Amino acid sequence: MNFASIADPREIRHNLGLNQSEFWSRVGVTQSGGSRYESGRNMPKAVRELVRLVHVEQIDLAKVNNTDLAVMEYLKKSHADLYQSLKKAVQAQQSTASSVA
C-alpha cells in the first residue's frame, strides 16, 4: 500500500477549487476535522490514502468495486503484456486530455 505523506492538503484543496466541506466530505471527514488536518494535525494513514486516491489520483470510489479490482489483478498477473499495453494506452489518453484542458 502507498500511504504516502500528503504534504499540504490545503494546497491540494485550493488547486481543485473546493471549499473545506466539499473537499473533506468526499473522503468521509467533517469540515472541522479537515480544518484541523490543514492546520497541521497528523492525518491517520487511512485518511491520507483516501485523500490521495480521491483528490490526487482523481478516483471516484463510488464507481469501483471488488470485482473491478479482482479483474485488474487477474489481468496484471495472467496477461502482463496486455495489462501494460492497456496501461500505456490509458496514460496516453489521459496525457492528451490534460494537454487539451
Secondary structure as GFF3:
##gff-version 3
##sequence-region A 1 101
A	DSSP	alpha_helix	9	16	.	.	.	ID=ss1
A	DSSP	alpha_helix	20	25	.	.	.	ID=ss2
A	DSSP	alpha_helix	31	38	.	.	.	ID=ss3
A	DSSP	alpha_helix	45	51	.	.	.	ID=ss4
A	DSSP	pi_helix	52	56	.	.	.	ID=ss5
A	DSSP	three_ten_helix	61	63	.	.	.	ID=ss6
A	DSSP	alpha_helix	66	78	.	.	.	ID=ss7
A	DSSP	alpha_helix	80	100	.	.	.	ID=ss8
###
